[in-house]
Each structure stands twice: as C-alpha cells, then as structure tokens.
Amino acid sequence: MKITQIAKQYSVVALILGSMAAGRATAQSTHNHAASSQVQRLTTAQGALLKAVRESTARFKDVSVAEAEGYSLLFGCVTGPDSGAMGLHYVNMALVGSGVVDATKPQIVIYEPQPNGQLRLIGADFLVMADQWDKAHPGEGAPQLMGQLYHYFESPNRFRLAPFYTLHVWAWKPNPNGALSTGTQTSPAQHFRVTHRNRKTTKMEER
C-alpha cells in the first residue's frame, strides 16, 4: 500500500516538473522569437535602402556577372571583430576611386562560399575613402545613403586600408546583428580554399 502511494506521489511530482519545464521552454522560445523579430525590424528608410540594394545587385547572384562589371576578389573571407567572418569581398576599384554614394553602385559585393564550391551573394558594402570624402565635402561629416549614416574606420584596421567610411547592407541573407550592421555574418570561411580552387579549375577548363 505504501509503495503504491509513494509511486503515485512520484508520478504527480514528475508531472508537475515536466509541466514547469515545458512552460519555461515555451517562454524561452517566445522570448527568442521576440528578440529575433526586434533585431530584424527595420525603419521605413532602412527597408527602402534594403529594397534598392536588392534590386540593383540581383544580377550579381552570378559572380561572373560581377566580375564582368569590374569586381574582383580582394579580401578573402574577412573576419569580423568579434566572431565568425564577413564573406568574400569583391571590390570594384573604379567605383572606390570615384567616391560615389549611390545605392545602385556598391563599391563591394559580398559572397558566402558554399560547401559545393559555389558562391552565394549575401550583401553589399558601400565604401568611400575618408580623405577623399572629407576634402570634397568639408565639414559635412560621414556620408549618408538614403538617410543611413556610414561608419568610420580609422587606420590601422584589419583591411590594411587608409581611413574610410563604410556601410554594409546585408540584402540577401539575414544578419543577427542587423541588416545594416558592420558586425559578423558568420560565413563558412573554411570553404574559401575549396571554392577558390574550384573556380580556378573551372576557368582553366573553359579556356
């Protein structure tokens, strides 16, 4: 009799603990979803910029199109300041030299190497050399693109560049740090060597 009562008591306790654990898991899931939604929420101006960049870079999903328009790989799998990586940076030096601030003319397009050797377009980077911009726009401060302020990078920096202004737009892959963040995109940098080798082999075969 006592054994039966004890067994029932344990069953009740287990049921209560299980319900509490499920409740905590649901609450945590809801909290994470809310936090994620908050991170991804954009203002009207930011949404307009994201749309403009997507429309102007859609053709660069094929990296050969970007290369034909003057973009070339200069920064292989750039690492962010905290963790992860920011992808392969294909730079258009003519646009960098022009100092233009135009949502349809990104100085850099960013790709994420895939395990199969392909490159996935994930975003764009609008970059202006600080000295060039400051001389042309004295007293104006950092440039703005559709209301979004560029970030200033002093020298020395991990890119080994002179001081510059930059605005990342993660138009083709959600970034947990925000669509306009200079933070990391957590691209699989380990696939870079395989991707680069496969692309060189393909080009040799085409010749």
N, C-alpha and C positions, 0 to 999 in steps of 0.2 A: 504494500500500500504506500509506504513512504517512498519507495523507489519510483512508483508511478507519479506521485505528487512532485517529486524533485524533477522528474523528466518533463512534466508539464511546465514547471517554473522556468526551466532552462529554455523550453520552446518559446515561451512568452518573451523572455529576455532577448533571445536571438531575433525574434520577430521585430521587437522594438528597436534593437540596434540596427537591424537591416533597414528599417524604415528611415531611421535617422541618417544613415549613410547615404541612402538614395536621395534623401532630401538635400543633403549637403552637396552631392554630386550635381543635382539639378540646379541648385543655387549657383554653384561654381560655373556650370556650363552657361547659365543665363548671364552671369557676370562677364565671362569671357566674350560671349557674343556681343554684349552691350559695349564692352571696351573696344572690340574689333570694329564695330559699327561706328563708334565715335572716332576712331583713328582714321577710318576711310571716308568720313563725312567731309564734303568739300563745300566751299562757298560757291556762289554763282560764278564769280570771276575765275576761281580755280577750275571749276567744271568747264568753263568756256575755253580756257587755255588747254586743258587736257584734250578736249574735243578737237581743237585746232591742230594740236601736235599729232594726234592720231590720224587725222585726215591728211596731213602733209607728209607723214612718214610711212603710211601704209605700204607704199611701193617698196620700201626698204626691208620688208619682211624677207625678200630675196636679197641676200647680201651682195650678190653680183651686180644688182642694180645700183646699190650704194657705191660700190667700187667704180662702176662706170661713170658715176657722177662726181667722182673725185675724193671719195672717202677711202682711207686706208688704215690698217691696224697699227696704232702707235703705242697704245697702252694695253698690254696683255693682262687680263684678269686683275684689274686694280683692286687693291684691298682697302676696305673702309677702316675708319679709326677705331672701331670697337670690335667687330667680329664679321665673319663672312667676307664676301667680295662683291664688287660692283660691276662685274661683267667685263667684256672686251670692248674697248673704246676705239671706234673707227672715226678718225678725225679728218675733216675737210680743211686743209691748211689755208686754202684760198678764202674760205669763209671766216676762219680765225683771223687772218690778216685784214679782212675788210672791216672788222669791228661792228658788223651789222647786228641789230637787235630786232629779230623778226621771227615770229612763231612758225613760219613756213620754211625757215632756213636755219636749222640747228647746226652748230659747228661740229657736233659729235653725235653719232648714233651708237647705241649700246646694245650688245648682244650677249646672250647667255649660251655657252656651249652645252650641247646635249650629249648624252651617252652614246648616241648613234653617229656622232660626228657632225651633226647639223648645228646651225646657229639659229637661235630664236631671238628675234627683236624684242627688247623689253623696255626701251626708253630712249630719251634724247637728252643731250646736255648742251645748254646754250652758254658759251664761254667767250668772254671778252677780256683781253689783256688790260690790266688796271691802268698802266701808264698811258696806253693809247686812249682809253676811255676818258680818263681824268683830264688829259690835255685837250681833247675835243669837247668836253663838257665840264669846264671848270666850275667848281662849287656846287655841282648837282648831286654829288654822292654816287652811290651804286646805281647801275641801270635797273630799269623795271621792264617787265614783259607782260603786257595785258594786266597791269596792276600788281604783278608779283615781283618782289624785290630780289635781286640777285644776292648771293652770298659772297663774301670776300675771303679769299685765301691768300695769306701772306706768304712770303718766302723766307726760309726754305720750306718746302712742302713735299709730300710723298710723290708728287708728279714730277718733281725737279724742274718746275717752271718758275718764271718770274711771277710776281703777284698778279692775281687775276680775279675776275668776278665770274660766278658760275650759277646756273640754275638748272637743276636736274628735274626732268619730268618723266616719271615712270608711267608712261602711257599704255604700255602693253602687258604689264604684269603688276599686280597689287604689291605695294611695299608696306610691310607692317609699320614702318616708321612714318608713312605718309607719302602721298603721290608726288609731292614736291620736295621731299627730304633729300639731303645730301648724305643721309645715313645709308647703311648697307642693304643690299638687295639679296644677299645670301645666294649668290650664283655658284654653281658647282665648279670651282676653279680647277679641280683635279681633272676635268675633262678637256682642259685647254690644249695640252700637248697632243692628245689624240685628235682633236678637231683640227688643229693647225697642220698636223702631219697628213690627215686625210684630204684636206683642202689642197695642199701642195701636190699630192699624188694625183688628184683629180685634174688639176690644171695641166700637169705634165702629160696625162693621158689624152687630154683634149688637143694638145699640140701634135 
